[in-house]
Amino acid sequence: MTEPVIFGEHLLRIEDVLAVAQRRAPARLQADETFRSRITRGAQFLDTLLDREGVIYGVTTGYGDSCVVAVPLHQVEALPQHLFTFHGCGLGKLLDAEATRAVLAARLRSLTHGMSGVRIELLERMQAFLEHDVLPLIPEEGSVGASGDLTPLSYVAAALAGEREVLYRGERRSAAEVHRQLGWTPLTLRPKEALALMNGTAVMTGLACLAYARADYLLQLATRITALNVIALQGNPEHFDERLFAAKPHPGQAQVAAWIRQDLAIDAPAAPLHRLQDRYSIRCAPHVLGVLADSLGLLRQFIETELNSANDNPIIDADNERVLHGGHFYGGHIAFAMDSLKNLVANVADLLDRQLALLVDTRYNHGLPSNLSGAPAATAMINHGFKAVQIGASAWTAEALKNSMPASVFSRSTECHNQDKVSMGTIAARDALRSLELSEQVAAATLLAAQQGVWLRQRQEDARPLPAPLAAMHSELAATFLPLIEDRALEGELRLCLEQIRNRHWRLYA
């Protein structure tokens, strides 16, 4: 494990959430007394207001549209349990372990601002959940992304209170049973604590952190695949000339072109080939991938600002003894980031799908065999190489493109028109992860096809030695993907490649 990720006053980065989510780094609470005192002041201020019989949304009132309903002081203690109980209606698949840890990390970071009115004991128990890998089973569907991720986060609140189920040591267990095993007393959530846990953007933000990291790697992998396909298709290296990109100086676009030059070992202007211009999926690859590269900075800003925010309601300003009612649970920035990301990622899938279409087609692959089959002449007529893989890639690409419709424009008025404008940020984040899954499948298919294409090209009499960066990857891939000579089912090799992509197996560019 690496150094602990400290949850407290310091800003976290996407990489910190990823390290906790993948259990590469432990989560720790800031330990100094100043931090603990600040958290405690928020909870104590709430208690003081209650003693004064103050009116506090979600503490002495009902929730949402029911804010006009006064809750008698003798029922205030029961209100938090009702909140997570009636929200126990999530459906769909359960978030996987990595996503659940990311959600816990995102919620813990928000609560450490000390502006949510929760006890230090609640933060300690959340940290203990991460330390012991006690993972609430969270259905992924049921959030409109305003008033936060109420329904999915109710499963976090319920688990902390010893209710519902958790994943512990690979087993689905009752939360109460796991508390007993670990010697913990389930928390009785104090006034405002259930609301503080649920009324925020932790699910969409945690998923957004994971999506960002996958997109960043996909960008680099798609660049490497493009470089391999320049070799396989005998592409014109002049398309990536440094002087060319100085004329249209988008930084990300120029970076992609520089990576391709590095892969092709071009350290000086290249002599043009007899074919002046390659098709767009090769020639314009930096322009397609560059949009993603140039957008990552803005997307990171949106995600990390949300991650490092107090995003529930109301905000408790204990120092100035104020309760501030607002709408920080609204996930508009994450919705925009994820709607944008799935568009960018779908375009990467489309680019790679088009490169694959060139590789398999004898009209465009400049002398490679049909469908990249390596079969000898005697059996060439019964072998079909990558034909079905290319069909599959078309299907995955089409679904990714279909999925690029922005979720945020489908706001629905709900909850008696209290939530009459909602972000749909959580749906956007889930869409982005699905688009990434599909695009990674296209990348796996195109990478193996590029590997086959390079192998076939290297067998030709006029073949030139592979540049060192590509030679290293070509050699490594050869250990798990043997040349396709006679037809074989490629599912297993595609799945292995996909696993390697998701584990960021290849170190690509510094």
C-alpha positions as CSV (number, residue, x, y, z in Angstrom):
1,M,0.0,0.0,0.0
2,T,1.0,3.6,-0.6
3,E,0.8,6.5,1.9
4,P,-2.6,6.9,3.6
5,V,-5.2,9.2,2.1
6,I,-6.0,11.8,4.8
7,F,-9.7,12.9,5.0
8,G,-9.9,16.3,6.7
9,E,-9.2,19.8,5.7
10,H,-6.9,19.1,2.8
11,L,-8.1,18.9,-0.8
12,L,-8.3,15.4,-2.3
13,R,-7.6,14.6,-6.0
14,I,-9.3,12.0,-8.2
15,E,-6.2,9.8,-7.7
16,D,-6.7,9.8,-4.0
17,V,-10.3,8.5,-4.4
18,L,-9.0,5.9,-6.9
19,A,-6.3,4.7,-4.5
20,V,-8.9,4.2,-1.7
21,A,-11.4,2.6,-4.1
22,Q,-8.8,0.1,-5.3
23,R,-7.4,-0.5,-1.8
24,R,-4.0,0.7,-2.8
25,A,-4.0,3.2,0.1
26,P,-5.7,3.3,3.4
27,A,-8.2,6.0,4.4
28,R,-7.4,7.9,7.6
29,L,-9.1,10.8,9.4
30,Q,-7.1,13.9,10.1
31,A,-6.0,13.3,13.7
32,D,-5.3,16.8,15.2
33,E,-7.5,18.3,17.9
34,T,-8.3,21.4,15.8
35,F,-10.0,19.3,13.1
36,R,-11.9,17.2,15.7
37,S,-13.0,20.3,17.5
38,R,-14.3,21.9,14.3
39,I,-16.4,18.8,13.5
40,T,-17.7,18.7,17.1
41,R,-18.7,22.3,17.1
42,G,-21.2,21.7,14.2
43,A,-23.0,18.9,16.1
44,Q,-23.0,20.9,19.3
45,F,-24.4,23.9,17.6
46,L,-27.3,21.8,16.3
47,D,-28.0,20.5,19.9
48,T,-28.0,24.1,21.1
49,L,-30.6,25.1,18.5
50,L,-32.7,22.2,19.5
51,D,-32.6,23.2,23.1
52,R,-33.8,26.6,22.0
53,E,-36.6,24.9,20.0
54,G,-35.2,26.4,16.8
55,V,-36.7,25.4,13.4
56,I,-34.2,23.4,11.4
57,Y,-35.0,21.8,8.1
58,G,-34.8,18.1,8.2
59,V,-34.3,18.2,12.0
60,T,-37.5,19.7,13.4
61,T,-39.4,19.5,10.0
62,G,-40.3,16.8,7.5
63,Y,-38.2,16.4,4.4
64,G,-38.6,17.9,1.0
65,D,-42.1,19.0,0.2
66,S,-42.9,18.1,3.8
67,C,-40.7,20.9,5.2
68,V,-43.9,22.7,6.3
69,V,-44.7,19.8,8.6
70,A,-43.4,20.5,12.1
71,V,-41.9,17.5,14.0
72,P,-42.5,17.6,17.8
73,L,-39.2,17.6,19.8
74,H,-40.0,14.2,21.3
75,Q,-40.0,12.7,17.8
76,V,-36.9,14.4,16.5
77,E,-34.7,11.5,17.4
78,A,-36.8,9.1,15.4
79,L,-36.7,11.2,12.2
80,P,-33.3,10.1,10.9
81,Q,-34.3,6.4,10.9
82,H,-37.5,7.2,9.0
83,L,-35.4,9.1,6.4
84,F,-33.2,6.1,5.5
85,T,-36.0,3.7,5.9
86,F,-38.5,5.1,3.4
87,H,-35.7,5.6,0.9
88,G,-34.9,1.9,0.9
89,C,-36.4,1.4,-2.5
90,G,-33.4,1.3,-4.8
91,L,-33.5,-1.1,-7.8
92,G,-31.1,-2.3,-10.5
93,K,-27.7,-3.8,-10.2
94,L,-25.6,-3.3,-7.1
95,L,-22.6,-1.0,-7.3
96,D,-19.4,-3.1,-7.3
97,A,-16.9,-3.0,-4.5
98,E,-14.6,-0.4,-6.2
99,A,-17.5,1.9,-6.9
100,T,-18.9,1.5,-3.3
101,R,-15.5,2.5,-1.8
102,A,-15.4,5.5,-4.1
103,V,-18.9,6.5,-2.9
104,L,-17.9,6.1,0.8
105,A,-14.7,8.2,0.1
106,A,-16.6,11.0,-1.6
107,R,-19.2,11.2,1.2
108,L,-16.6,11.1,3.9
109,R,-14.6,13.9,2.3
110,S,-17.7,16.1,2.1
111,L,-18.6,15.6,5.7
112,T,-15.1,16.4,6.9
113,H,-15.8,20.1,6.0
114,G,-17.5,20.3,9.4
115,M,-20.5,22.0,7.8
116,S,-22.9,19.1,8.0
117,G,-23.6,19.0,11.8
118,V,-22.4,15.4,12.3
119,R,-20.4,13.9,15.1
120,I,-16.8,12.8,14.9
121,E,-18.0,9.3,15.8
122,L,-19.9,9.1,12.5
123,L,-16.8,10.0,10.5
124,E,-14.8,7.5,12.5
125,R,-17.2,4.8,11.7
126,M,-17.2,5.6,8.0
127,Q,-13.4,5.5,8.0
128,A,-13.6,2.1,9.8
129,F,-16.0,0.8,7.1
130,L,-13.2,1.7,4.5
131,E,-10.5,0.2,6.7
132,H,-12.2,-3.1,7.3
133,D,-13.8,-3.1,3.8
134,V,-17.4,-3.2,5.1
135,L,-19.3,-2.2,2.0
136,P,-23.0,-1.3,2.0
137,L,-24.9,-3.0,-0.8
138,I,-26.1,0.0,-2.9
139,P,-28.5,-0.4,-5.8
140,E,-27.4,1.9,-8.6
141,E,-30.9,3.1,-9.7
142,G,-33.3,5.5,-8.1
143,S,-31.5,8.9,-7.9
144,V,-32.5,11.9,-9.9
145,G,-29.3,13.7,-8.7
146,A,-30.9,16.6,-6.8
147,S,-31.6,16.5,-3.2
148,G,-28.5,14.5,-3.8
149,D,-28.3,10.7,-4.2
150,L,-30.9,10.1,-1.6
151,T,-32.0,6.6,-2.3
152,P,-28.6,5.0,-3.0
153,L,-27.0,6.8,0.0
154,S,-29.8,5.6,2.3
155,Y,-28.1,2.2,2.1
156,V,-24.9,3.8,3.5
157,A,-26.9,5.4,6.3
158,A,-28.8,2.2,7.1
159,A,-25.6,0.1,7.1
160,L,-24.0,2.5,9.6
161,A,-27.1,2.1,11.8
162,G,-26.7,-1.7,11.6
163,E,-29.5,-2.3,9.1
164,R,-29.8,-3.9,5.6
165,E,-26.9,-5.8,4.1
166,V,-23.2,-5.3,3.4
167,L,-20.4,-7.1,1.6
168,Y,-17.8,-8.3,4.0
169,R,-14.9,-10.5,3.2
170,G,-16.5,-11.5,-0.1
171,E,-19.8,-12.5,1.5
172,R,-23.2,-10.9,1.6
173,R,-24.0,-10.4,5.3
174,S,-26.5,-8.5,7.5
175,A,-25.0,-5.2,8.6
176,A,-26.0,-6.0,12.2
177,E,-24.1,-9.3,12.1
178,V,-20.9,-7.7,10.8
179,H,-21.2,-5.0,13.5
180,R,-21.3,-7.7,16.2
181,Q,-18.4,-9.6,14.6
182,L,-16.2,-6.5,14.6
183,G,-17.3,-5.5,18.2
184,W,-19.0,-2.3,17.0
185,T,-22.3,-0.8,18.3
186,P,-24.4,0.3,15.4
187,L,-24.8,4.1,15.3
188,T,-28.0,5.7,16.4
189,L,-28.0,8.5,13.9
190,R,-28.5,11.9,15.5
191,P,-30.7,14.7,14.2
192,K,-29.4,15.8,10.8
193,E,-26.9,12.9,10.4
194,A,-29.1,10.7,8.1
195,L,-29.8,13.8,6.1
196,A,-26.1,14.8,6.0
197,L,-25.2,11.3,4.7
198,M,-27.9,11.1,2.1
199,N,-28.5,14.7,0.9
200,G,-25.4,14.9,-1.2
201,T,-23.7,14.0,-4.5
202,A,-21.4,11.2,-3.3
203,V,-22.6,8.5,-5.6
204,M,-22.3,10.5,-8.8
205,T,-19.0,12.0,-7.7
206,G,-17.5,8.7,-6.7
207,L,-18.5,7.2,-10.1
208,A,-17.2,10.3,-11.8
209,C,-13.8,9.8,-10.3
210,L,-13.7,6.2,-11.6
211,A,-14.9,7.3,-15.0
212,Y,-12.3,10.0,-15.3
213,A,-9.4,7.7,-14.6
214,R,-10.7,5.1,-17.1
215,A,-11.1,7.8,-19.8
216,D,-7.6,9.2,-19.1
217,Y,-6.1,5.7,-19.7
218,L,-8.3,5.1,-22.8
219,L,-7.0,8.3,-24.3
220,Q,-3.4,7.0,-24.0
221,L,-4.3,3.5,-25.2
222,A,-6.2,4.8,-28.2
223,T,-3.1,6.9,-29.1
224,R,-0.9,3.8,-28.9
225,I,-3.3,1.7,-31.0
226,T,-3.3,4.5,-33.6
227,A,0.5,4.4,-33.8
228,L,0.4,0.6,-34.2
229,N,-2.2,1.0,-37.0
230,V,0.1,3.6,-38.8
231,I,2.6,0.8,-39.0
232,A,0.0,-1.9,-40.0
233,L,-1.6,0.3,-42.7
234,Q,1.7,1.9,-43.9
235,G,0.4,5.2,-42.9
236,N,2.0,8.6,-43.7
237,P,3.9,9.8,-40.6
238,E,3.9,13.3,-42.0
239,H,0.4,13.7,-40.6
240,F,1.8,14.0,-37.1
241,D,4.6,16.6,-37.9
242,E,5.3,19.0,-35.1
243,R,5.2,22.0,-37.4
244,L,1.7,21.0,-38.6
245,F,0.3,21.0,-35.1
246,A,2.0,24.3,-34.3
247,A,-0.4,25.8,-36.8
248,K,-3.4,24.7,-34.8
249,P,-2.2,24.8,-31.3
250,H,-4.7,23.0,-29.1
251,P,-2.5,21.6,-26.4
252,G,-4.1,18.2,-26.0
253,Q,-4.2,17.7,-29.8
254,A,-0.5,18.5,-30.0
255,Q,0.2,16.2,-27.1
256,V,-1.5,13.2,-28.9
257,A,0.5,14.0,-32.0
258,A,3.7,14.1,-30.0
259,W,2.9,10.7,-28.4
260,I,2.4,9.2,-31.9
261,R,5.7,10.8,-33.1
262,Q,7.4,9.2,-30.0
263,D,5.9,5.8,-30.8
264,L,7.0,6.0,-34.4
265,A,10.5,7.2,-33.4
266,I,10.1,10.4,-35.5
267,D,12.6,12.9,-34.3
268,A,12.8,14.9,-37.5
269,P,10.4,15.9,-40.3
270,A,9.5,12.7,-42.1
271,A,9.6,12.2,-45.8
272,P,6.1,11.9,-47.3
273,L,5.0,8.6,-48.7
274,H,3.8,8.1,-52.2
275,R,0.3,8.3,-50.7
276,L,0.0,11.9,-49.5
277,Q,-3.1,11.5,-47.3
278,D,-4.4,8.7,-45.2
279,R,-8.1,8.3,-44.3
280,Y,-9.4,10.5,-41.6
281,S,-9.4,7.8,-38.8
282,I,-5.6,7.8,-39.1
283,R,-4.9,11.3,-40.3
284,C,-7.2,13.1,-37.9
285,A,-6.6,10.8,-34.9
286,P,-4.9,13.6,-32.9
287,H,-7.8,15.9,-33.7
288,V,-10.4,13.4,-32.4
289,L,-8.4,12.2,-29.4
290,G,-7.2,15.8,-28.7
291,V,-10.7,16.9,-27.8
292,L,-10.7,14.4,-25.0
293,A,-7.2,15.3,-24.0
294,D,-8.1,19.0,-23.9
295,S,-11.3,18.4,-22.0
296,L,-9.8,16.4,-19.2
297,G,-8.5,19.5,-17.3
298,L,-12.0,21.1,-17.2
299,L,-13.6,17.8,-16.2
300,R,-11.1,17.3,-13.4
301,Q,-11.8,20.8,-12.2
302,F,-15.6,20.1,-12.0
303,I,-15.2,16.7,-10.4
304,E,-12.6,17.7,-7.8
305,T,-14.4,20.9,-6.8
306,E,-17.5,18.8,-6.2
307,L,-15.5,16.2,-4.3
308,N,-14.0,18.8,-2.0
309,S,-17.3,20.5,-1.3
310,A,-19.9,20.5,1.4
311,N,-22.8,19.4,-0.7
312,D,-25.7,18.7,1.6
313,N,-28.5,20.9,2.9
314,P,-28.8,22.8,5.2
315,I,-25.2,23.9,5.7
316,I,-24.3,24.3,9.3
317,D,-22.1,27.3,10.0
318,A,-21.3,26.7,13.7
319,D,-18.7,29.5,13.9
320,N,-21.2,32.1,13.0
321,E,-24.2,30.2,14.5
322,R,-26.1,30.1,11.3
323,V,-28.1,27.5,9.4
324,L,-27.9,28.1,5.7
325,H,-30.6,26.6,3.5
326,G,-29.7,26.1,-0.2
327,G,-29.3,23.6,-3.0
328,H,-25.7,22.3,-2.8
329,F,-27.0,18.8,-3.3
330,Y,-27.7,19.6,-7.0
331,G,-25.4,17.7,-9.2
332,G,-25.3,19.9,-12.3
333,H,-21.5,20.1,-12.6
334,I,-21.1,16.3,-12.4
335,A,-24.0,15.9,-14.8
336,F,-22.3,18.1,-17.3
337,A,-18.9,16.5,-16.8
338,M,-20.3,13.0,-17.3
339,D,-22.6,13.9,-20.2
340,S,-19.5,15.5,-21.9
341,L,-17.3,12.5,-21.1
342,K,-19.6,9.9,-22.6
343,N,-19.7,12.0,-25.8
344,L,-15.9,12.2,-25.9
345,V,-15.5,8.5,-25.1
346,A,-18.0,7.5,-27.8
347,N,-16.0,9.4,-30.3
348,V,-12.9,7.5,-29.3
349,A,-14.8,4.2,-29.8
350,D,-15.9,5.4,-33.2
351,L,-12.4,6.4,-34.2
352,L,-11.0,3.0,-33.3
353,D,-13.9,1.2,-34.9
354,R,-13.1,3.0,-38.2
355,Q,-9.4,2.1,-37.9
356,L,-10.5,-1.6,-37.5
357,A,-12.7,-1.3,-40.6
358,L,-9.6,-0.2,-42.6
359,L,-7.5,-3.0,-41.2
360,V,-9.8,-5.8,-42.3
361,D,-10.7,-4.5,-45.8
362,T,-8.4,-5.2,-48.7
363,R,-9.6,-2.1,-50.4
364,Y,-8.0,0.1,-47.8
365,N,-5.4,-1.9,-45.8
366,H,-2.6,-1.6,-48.4
367,G,-1.7,-5.2,-49.1
368,L,-2.8,-7.0,-45.9
369,P,-4.9,-10.2,-46.3
370,S,-8.7,-10.0,-46.1
371,N,-9.9,-9.8,-42.5
372,L,-6.3,-10.0,-41.3
373,S,-6.3,-13.8,-41.6
374,G,-2.9,-15.3,-41.4
375,A,-4.0,-18.6,-43.1
376,P,-1.8,-20.0,-45.9
377,A,-3.2,-20.1,-49.4
378,A,-4.3,-23.8,-49.0
379,T,-6.9,-22.9,-46.3
380,A,-7.4,-19.2,-46.9
381,M,-10.9,-19.7,-48.4
382,I,-12.3,-21.2,-45.2
383,N,-10.7,-18.8,-42.8
384,H,-12.3,-15.5,-41.8
385,G,-9.9,-13.9,-39.3
386,F,-11.3,-10.8,-37.6
387,K,-14.5,-10.7,-39.6
388,A,-16.8,-11.4,-36.6
389,V,-14.7,-9.3,-34.2
390,Q,-15.2,-6.3,-36.5
391,I,-19.0,-6.9,-36.5
392,G,-18.8,-7.0,-32.7
393,A,-16.9,-3.8,-32.6
394,S,-19.6,-2.2,-34.8
395,A,-22.2,-3.2,-32.3
396,W,-20.3,-1.9,-29.3
397,T,-19.6,1.3,-31.0
398,A,-23.2,1.8,-32.0
399,E,-24.3,1.3,-28.4
400,A,-21.7,3.8,-27.1
401,L,-22.9,6.4,-29.7
402,K,-26.5,5.8,-28.8
403,N,-25.6,6.3,-25.2
404,S,-24.2,9.7,-25.8
405,M,-27.5,11.5,-25.4
406,P,-27.2,13.9,-22.5
407,A,-29.0,12.7,-19.3
408,S,-29.1,16.2,-17.8
409,V,-31.7,17.5,-20.3
410,F,-34.2,14.8,-19.1
411,S,-35.0,16.6,-15.8
412,R,-38.3,15.4,-14.3
413,S,-40.4,17.3,-11.7
414,T,-40.8,15.0,-8.8
415,E,-41.6,14.8,-5.0
416,C,-44.8,16.9,-5.2
417,H,-42.9,19.5,-7.3
418,N,-40.5,20.3,-4.6
419,Q,-37.7,18.7,-6.8
420,D,-39.1,20.4,-9.9
421,K,-35.6,20.7,-11.6
422,V,-33.2,17.9,-11.1
423,S,-29.7,17.2,-12.5
424,M,-29.8,13.5,-13.4
425,G,-26.1,13.5,-12.6
426,T,-26.1,10.0,-11.3
427,I,-27.7,8.6,-14.4
428,A,-25.1,10.6,-16.5
429,A,-22.3,9.0,-14.4
430,R,-23.6,5.5,-14.9
431,D,-24.0,6.2,-18.6
432,A,-20.4,7.4,-18.8
433,L,-19.2,4.2,-17.2
434,R,-21.3,2.1,-19.6
435,S,-19.9,4.1,-22.5
436,L,-16.4,3.5,-21.2
437,E,-17.1,-0.2,-20.9
438,L,-18.2,-0.4,-24.5
439,S,-15.3,1.8,-25.7
440,E,-12.8,-0.4,-23.9
441,Q,-14.3,-3.4,-25.7
442,V,-13.7,-1.6,-29.0
443,A,-10.2,-0.7,-27.9
444,A,-9.5,-4.4,-27.0
445,A,-10.7,-5.6,-30.4
446,T,-8.8,-2.9,-32.3
447,L,-5.6,-3.5,-30.3
448,L,-5.6,-7.2,-31.1
449,A,-6.3,-6.4,-34.7
450,A,-3.5,-3.9,-34.8
451,Q,-1.2,-6.5,-33.3
452,Q,-2.2,-9.0,-36.0
453,G,-1.8,-6.3,-38.7
454,V,1.7,-5.4,-37.5
455,W,2.6,-9.1,-37.4
456,L,1.4,-9.6,-41.0
457,R,3.2,-6.4,-42.1
458,Q,6.5,-7.5,-40.4
459,R,6.4,-10.8,-42.5
460,Q,6.6,-8.9,-45.7
461,E,9.9,-8.6,-47.5
462,D,10.1,-4.9,-47.4
463,A,9.2,-4.6,-43.7
464,R,11.2,-2.1,-41.6
465,P,12.1,-2.7,-38.0
466,L,9.5,-1.6,-35.5
467,P,10.3,1.5,-33.5
468,A,11.4,0.6,-30.0
469,P,8.2,1.7,-28.1
470,L,6.0,-0.3,-30.4
471,A,8.3,-3.2,-30.6
472,A,8.2,-3.6,-26.8
473,M,4.4,-3.6,-26.7
474,H,4.1,-5.9,-29.8
475,S,6.4,-8.4,-28.1
476,E,4.5,-8.3,-24.8
477,L,1.2,-8.7,-26.6
478,A,2.6,-11.7,-28.5
479,A,2.9,-13.6,-25.2
480,T,-0.9,-13.6,-24.7
481,F,-2.2,-13.2,-28.2
482,L,-0.7,-15.6,-30.7
483,P,-0.9,-14.8,-34.4
484,L,-4.3,-15.7,-35.8
485,I,-3.6,-18.2,-38.5
486,E,-6.4,-20.7,-38.5
487,D,-9.7,-19.4,-37.2
488,R,-10.3,-19.7,-33.4
489,A,-12.8,-18.3,-30.9
490,L,-11.3,-15.0,-29.7
491,E,-13.6,-14.4,-26.8
492,G,-11.1,-15.5,-24.1
493,E,-8.3,-13.4,-25.6
494,L,-10.6,-10.4,-25.9
495,R,-11.6,-10.7,-22.3
496,L,-8.0,-11.0,-21.1
497,C,-7.1,-7.9,-23.1
498,L,-10.1,-6.1,-21.6
499,E,-9.0,-7.1,-18.1
500,Q,-5.5,-5.7,-18.9
501,I,-7.0,-2.4,-20.1
502,R,-9.1,-2.0,-17.0
503,N,-6.1,-2.8,-14.8
504,R,-4.0,-0.3,-16.8
505,H,-1.6,-3.0,-17.5
506,W,0.6,-1.2,-20.0
507,R,2.6,1.8,-19.0
508,L,2.1,4.0,-22.0
509,Y,3.3,7.6,-21.8
510,A,5.1,9.4,-19.0
